[in-house]
Amino acid sequence: MTLSPLNQRRWRNFKANRRAFWSLILFSFLFAFTMPAEFVANDKPLLVKYRGEFYTPIFKFYPETAFGGDFRTEAPYGDPEVACLIETGGLESCFDDPEGVIEDAQDGIVDGEEISKGWALWPLIPYSYDTPVDRPGAAPLAPNEQNLLGTDGTKRDVLARVIYGFRTSVLFTLIVTVISSVVGIFAGAVQGYFGGKIDLIAQRLIEIWASTPQLYVIIILFAILPRSFWLLVAITAAFGWMALVGVVRAEFLRARNFEYVRAAKALGVGNMTIMFRHMLPNAMVATLTFMPFIITGTISLLATLDFLGFGLPASAPSLGELTRQAKEHLQAPWLAFTAFFTFAIMLSLLVFIFEGVRDAFDPRKTFK
């Protein structure tokens, strides 16, 4: 796809801002790394070969009996006995002397019987966000070679929870920002373009809705309904769209009497075409100026709600919940440092990126 000359100029301006460009590359790498979190940090193997057949535990449920065990519950793949059964082909003697059987099985023959050696391909981090870590000692446990960022107060791997929590925060922010921006830009454009009674009535309604305490609404709804990701998205977007209304409305009020708008009306161009094809691009610079504040505010709001216990479900991975754990376990400084640096890196990269986007859309800036 070939970019138009205008978009080519915007892309050159963005690339000229080295801080924004490299922030985009780094953030894209982190987001691409955390998006398939189940393939990066999981307590189930990606692929298992058992008796010549392949299994995909990450996608499908397999009982322990499928690997020669005794129970019909899901196989605990991290258990030494299950690992022994997979490697030795499900021999009964695996439970009696697993080390000896594994050592003999290296040659492919046990008790005179030829077997097909099995194996399991594990993710980079063998823990999911809710997997209890089997390490001696009282939680939280300090970082070591097994848990690079240590464990939290319930012996869950902190690095795995950061990976899942980063993905949740970014997806939540992107969804809320897109919904809020679409609604807010449309409402501000309609108010500013038509003005009069439409603008007057809409402004009074916005003032009433903006005075509604968002935290109280969330507490009341979560007392009635079960907490969920999409419910929190809906509530946050229902209050977040008003952030852009004022600036878009002001830009449309200023531009609706310009000569090109009057000329378009005189030629019979439709209102929607004038608003969103001709006037909106001129209002994008002011609109994008507020984007970093909306994004960082959304991330901070999610972290605050999780910190207070009114955000995502308690079992969900959350950076705000990690911050609460750091407050509750002051003797574990790795929790506080992990939460701080995760938020600092995420928010800084996003602010730098949208500063570059804002400058790229500014018609007064040219590529040098």
C-alpha positions in Angstrom: 0.0 0.0 0.0 1.4 3.4 -1.0 1.0 6.3 1.4 -0.3 9.6 0.2 2.2 12.5 0.0 0.7 14.0 3.1 1.0 10.8 5.1 4.6 10.3 3.7 5.4 13.7 5.1 3.9 12.8 8.5 5.9 9.6 8.6 9.1 11.4 7.8 8.4 13.9 10.6 7.8 11.0 13.0 11.0 9.3 12.1 12.9 12.5 12.4 11.9 12.5 16.1 14.5 9.8 17.2 13.1 9.5 20.7 9.6 8.8 19.5 10.8 6.5 16.7 13.0 4.3 19.0 10.3 4.4 21.7 7.8 3.0 19.1 10.3 0.2 18.2 10.9 -0.7 21.9 7.2 -0.6 22.8 6.3 -2.7 19.8 8.8 -5.3 20.8 7.5 -5.4 24.3 3.9 -5.6 23.2 4.7 -8.3 20.6 6.6 -10.3 23.3 3.7 -10.1 25.8 0.8 -10.6 23.4 1.4 -14.4 23.1 1.9 -14.5 26.8 0.6 -18.1 27.0 3.5 -19.2 24.7 6.1 -17.3 26.8 5.0 -18.0 30.4 2.9 -21.1 31.1 2.9 -24.1 33.4 1.9 -26.4 30.4 4.3 -27.5 27.7 3.9 -26.2 24.2 4.3 -29.6 22.7 4.7 -33.1 24.1 5.8 -36.3 22.3 4.6 -39.4 24.0 4.9 -42.9 22.5 5.4 -41.5 19.1 2.4 -39.2 19.2 2.3 -35.4 19.6 0.1 -33.6 22.2 -0.5 -29.9 22.6 -1.4 -29.3 26.2 -1.4 -25.5 25.7 -4.5 -25.9 23.5 -6.2 -29.0 24.8 -7.0 -30.8 28.0 -5.3 -34.1 28.6 -5.9 -36.2 31.7 -3.0 -37.8 33.5 -4.3 -41.2 32.3 -3.3 -40.2 28.7 0.3 -40.4 29.8 0.0 -43.6 31.8 -1.0 -42.0 35.1 -3.8 -43.0 37.5 -6.0 -39.9 37.6 -8.5 -38.4 35.2 -7.8 -34.9 36.2 -5.5 -32.7 34.0 -1.9 -33.9 34.0 0.3 -31.8 36.3 3.1 -31.5 33.7 5.5 -29.9 36.2 5.3 -32.9 38.5 8.4 -35.1 38.4 6.3 -38.3 38.2 4.4 -37.0 35.1 7.6 -35.8 33.5 9.0 -39.3 34.1 6.0 -41.0 32.6 6.3 -38.8 29.4 10.0 -39.5 29.1 9.8 -43.2 29.6 6.6 -44.0 27.8 4.4 -44.4 30.8 6.2 -47.3 32.5 4.8 -48.4 35.8 8.2 -48.7 37.4 8.6 -45.0 36.9 6.9 -44.5 40.2 9.1 -46.9 42.0 12.5 -45.8 40.8 12.1 -42.8 38.4 15.8 -41.9 38.3 16.9 -45.4 37.4 14.2 -45.8 34.7 15.1 -42.5 33.2 18.7 -43.4 33.1 18.0 -46.8 31.5 15.6 -45.2 29.1 18.2 -43.1 27.5 19.2 -46.2 25.4 15.6 -46.7 24.3 15.3 -50.1 26.1 13.9 -50.8 29.5 13.7 -54.4 30.9 14.4 -55.7 27.4 11.5 -53.8 25.9 12.1 -51.2 23.3 10.3 -47.9 24.0 9.8 -44.6 22.3 11.4 -41.9 24.3 9.2 -38.9 24.9 9.9 -35.2 25.6 8.2 -31.9 26.4 8.9 -28.5 24.9 8.4 -25.9 27.6 7.8 -22.1 27.3 10.6 -19.7 28.2 9.1 -19.3 31.7 7.6 -22.5 33.1 5.0 -20.6 35.2 1.7 -19.0 34.4 0.4 -15.9 36.2 -1.4 -18.1 38.8 1.0 -21.0 39.1 2.3 -21.6 42.7 6.1 -21.9 42.8 7.5 -25.0 44.4 10.4 -23.5 46.4 11.2 -23.8 50.1 10.8 -20.8 52.3 8.2 -18.3 53.3 6.6 -16.1 50.6 7.5 -13.7 49.1 10.7 -15.4 47.9 13.7 -13.4 46.7 14.8 -13.5 43.0 17.1 -16.4 41.9 17.8 -18.4 38.8 14.4 -20.1 39.0 12.4 -16.9 39.5 14.3 -14.0 38.0 12.0 -11.4 39.7 11.2 -13.5 42.8 7.7 -14.4 43.9 4.8 -12.5 45.4 3.0 -13.0 48.7 1.3 -16.2 47.4 4.4 -17.7 45.8 3.5 -16.8 42.2 6.2 -15.9 39.8 6.5 -12.1 39.5 7.9 -12.1 36.0 5.1 -14.2 34.6 2.5 -11.9 36.3 4.3 -8.8 34.9 4.1 -10.3 31.3 0.4 -11.0 31.6 -0.3 -7.8 33.5 1.6 -5.7 30.9 -0.5 -7.2 28.1 -3.8 -6.6 30.1 -2.9 -3.0 30.8 -2.0 -2.2 27.2 -5.0 -3.9 25.7 -7.3 -2.3 28.3 -5.8 1.1 27.5 -6.0 0.7 23.7 -9.6 -0.4 23.8 -10.7 2.3 26.1 -8.8 5.0 24.2 -10.2 4.0 20.9 -13.8 3.9 22.1 -13.4 7.1 24.1 -11.8 8.9 21.2 -14.4 7.9 18.7 -17.3 8.9 20.9 -15.6 12.1 22.2 -14.5 13.3 18.7 -17.9 12.7 17.3 -19.7 14.5 20.1 -17.3 17.4 20.0 -17.6 17.7 16.2 -21.4 17.7 16.3 -21.5 20.3 19.0 -18.9 22.6 17.4 -20.2 22.3 13.9 -23.9 22.8 14.5 -23.7 25.0 17.6 -26.9 26.7 18.8 -29.4 24.6 20.9 -27.6 21.3 20.1 -24.4 22.7 21.6 -26.2 24.2 24.6 -28.2 21.0 25.5 -25.2 18.7 24.9 -23.0 20.8 27.2 -25.5 20.8 30.0 -25.8 17.0 29.7 -22.0 16.6 29.7 -21.7 18.7 32.8 -24.2 16.6 34.6 -22.5 13.3 33.5 -19.1 14.7 34.3 -20.1 15.5 37.9 -21.1 11.8 38.5 -18.4 10.2 40.7 -16.9 7.4 38.6 -15.4 5.5 41.6 -18.8 5.3 43.3 -20.4 4.0 40.1 -17.8 1.3 39.8 -18.2 0.3 43.5 -22.0 0.1 43.2 -21.9 -1.8 39.9 -19.3 -4.3 41.1 -21.4 -4.8 44.3 -24.2 -6.0 42.0 -22.4 -7.5 39.0 -19.4 -9.8 39.0 -16.1 -8.0 38.1 -15.0 -8.5 34.6 -12.6 -7.0 32.0 -15.3 -5.9 29.6 -17.5 -4.4 32.3 -14.5 -2.3 33.5 -13.9 -1.2 29.9 -17.5 -0.1 29.4 -17.5 1.9 32.6 -14.2 3.6 31.9 -15.1 4.4 28.3 -18.5 5.8 29.5 -16.6 8.4 31.5 -13.5 8.8 29.4 -15.0 10.1 26.2 -15.6 13.6 27.7 -11.9 14.3 27.8 -11.7 15.1 24.1 -15.1 16.8 23.7 -13.9 20.3 24.8 -10.9 20.5 22.5 -12.7 19.1 19.5 -15.7 21.4 20.0 -13.4 24.4 20.3 -11.6 23.6 17.1 -14.9 23.1 15.2 -16.4 26.3 16.6 -13.3 28.1 15.3 -13.2 26.5 11.9 -16.9 26.4 10.9 -16.8 29.9 9.6 -13.6 29.5 7.6 -13.9 30.2 3.9 -13.3 26.6 2.8 -16.2 25.4 5.0 -18.5 28.1 3.5 -17.4 27.2 0.0 -18.1 23.5 0.6 -21.6 24.3 1.9 -22.2 26.5 -1.1 -21.2 23.6 -3.4 -23.7 21.3 -1.6 -21.2 19.1 0.2 -22.9 17.1 3.0 -22.4 18.1 6.6 -20.7 14.8 7.6 -18.3 15.1 4.7 -17.3 18.6 5.7 -17.0 17.7 9.3 -14.9 14.5 9.1 -13.0 14.9 5.8 -12.2 18.6 5.8 -12.5 20.0 9.3 -11.4 17.1 11.4 -7.8 16.8 10.0 -7.3 20.5 11.0 -8.4 19.6 14.6 -6.2 16.5 14.9 -3.1 18.4 16.3 -5.1 19.7 19.2 -6.8 16.3 19.6 -3.5 14.3 19.6 -2.0 16.7 22.1 -4.4 15.2 24.7 -3.8 11.6 23.7 -0.8 11.0 26.0 -2.9 12.3 29.0 -5.8 10.0 28.1 -3.5 6.9 27.7 -1.5 7.5 30.8 -4.6 8.4 32.8 -6.3 5.2 31.7 -3.3 3.0 32.7 -3.2 4.8 36.1 -6.9 4.4 36.6 -6.7 0.7 36.0 -3.7 0.4 38.4 -5.5 2.5 41.0 -8.7 0.4 40.9 -6.7 -2.8 41.1 -4.7 -1.4 44.0 -7.9 -0.5 45.9 -9.5 -3.9 45.0 -12.2 -2.5 42.7 -10.6 -3.3 39.3 -10.1 -6.6 37.5 -11.1 -9.9 39.2 -8.8 -10.9 42.1 -7.4 -13.9 40.1 -6.5 -11.7 37.1 -2.9 -10.6 36.5 -2.6 -6.9 37.3 0.2 -4.4 37.8 -2.0 -2.6 40.3 -2.3 -5.8 42.3 1.5 -6.1 42.2 1.8 -2.6 43.6 -0.6 -3.5 46.4 1.6 -6.6 47.2 4.6 -4.3 47.3 2.8 -2.2 50.0 1.8 -5.2 52.0 5.3 -6.8 51.9 7.8 -4.0 52.6 10.4 -6.6 53.4 10.4 -7.7 49.7 11.8 -4.6 47.8 11.9 -6.5 44.5 8.1 -6.2 44.3 8.2 -2.4 44.6 11.1 -2.0 42.2 9.4 -4.3 39.6 6.1 -2.4 39.8 7.9 1.0 39.6 10.1 0.2 36.6 7.3 -1.5 34.8 5.0 1.6 35.1 7.9 4.0 34.4 9.0 2.3 31.2 5.5 1.7 29.9 4.2 5.3 30.5 7.4 6.9 29.3 7.4 5.0 26.0 3.8 5.8 25.4 4.2 9.5 26.1 7.3 9.7 23.8 5.4 7.9 21.0 2.4 10.2 21.1 4.5 13.3 21.3 6.0 12.2 18.0 2.6 11.5 16.5 1.4 14.9 17.6 4.4 16.6 15.9 3.9 14.5 12.8 0.4 15.8 12.4 1.4 19.4 13.0 1.3 21.1 9.6 3.8 23.7 10.8 6.5 21.1 11.3 8.4 20.0 8.2 11.0 17.3 7.7 14.6 18.4 7.8 
